[in-house]
Each structure stands twice: as structure tokens, then as C-alpha cells.
């Protein structure tokens, strides 16, 4: 990737995203001219997001053991709810 970035001439836009910026190579860091930090959602934002997910998958509510107070990304919140929804469906099939 670094070689490819060095080969580009002129104006270009490359979008990179990570939740582990501390693990990025310093050589990559030197090639990035603008960094925008997107902080993790607050507890209130997570609760609002998860409530919307529960509206879409109401069966997940009974199976979800997520601690919304724990610092998590939206993707992690969604994965927790989806796992709970899967458990609900599997239990329904078993009955």
C-alpha cells in the first residue's frame, strides 16, 4: 500500500479507517496529510443506537447481555445485538 501511495502523482484522495491507530506503521503516518479522529459514541448515543436495533430485531432484547455502559463502537454494539437475535432464532427453531 505504501508503494502504491508513493506512486500516485497529482491530487488524490485515499480514505483509511482503523480503530487501532496506535498499531499503524510510522511510515504510513508520515504519508497521511489529514487525520480526523472519530471518538467512540457516548453511552447515550450507544443506548439510542441499540434501541433502534431492538426495534428492528425485538427478539434480541431477551437474549442480549450487552453492557451499554462499556465503551464500544457502533459496529460492536450491532454485533452484540445481532448475536442475540441469532440466539433467539436458534432457540425458536429448537422449540
LINCORZI-V807156 format. One record per run of one state. SS is the DSSP state (H for helix, E for strand, - for the rest). FROM is the first residue (numbers start at 1). TO is the last residue. If there is no record, write none. Layout:
ss = {SS/SS}
from = {FROM/FROM}
to = {TO/TO}
//
This chain:
ss = {-/H/-/H/-/H/-/H/-/H/-/H/-}
from = {1/2/8/21/24/26/32/43/57/58/61/74/95}
to = {1/7/20/23/25/31/42/56/57/60/73/94/95}
//
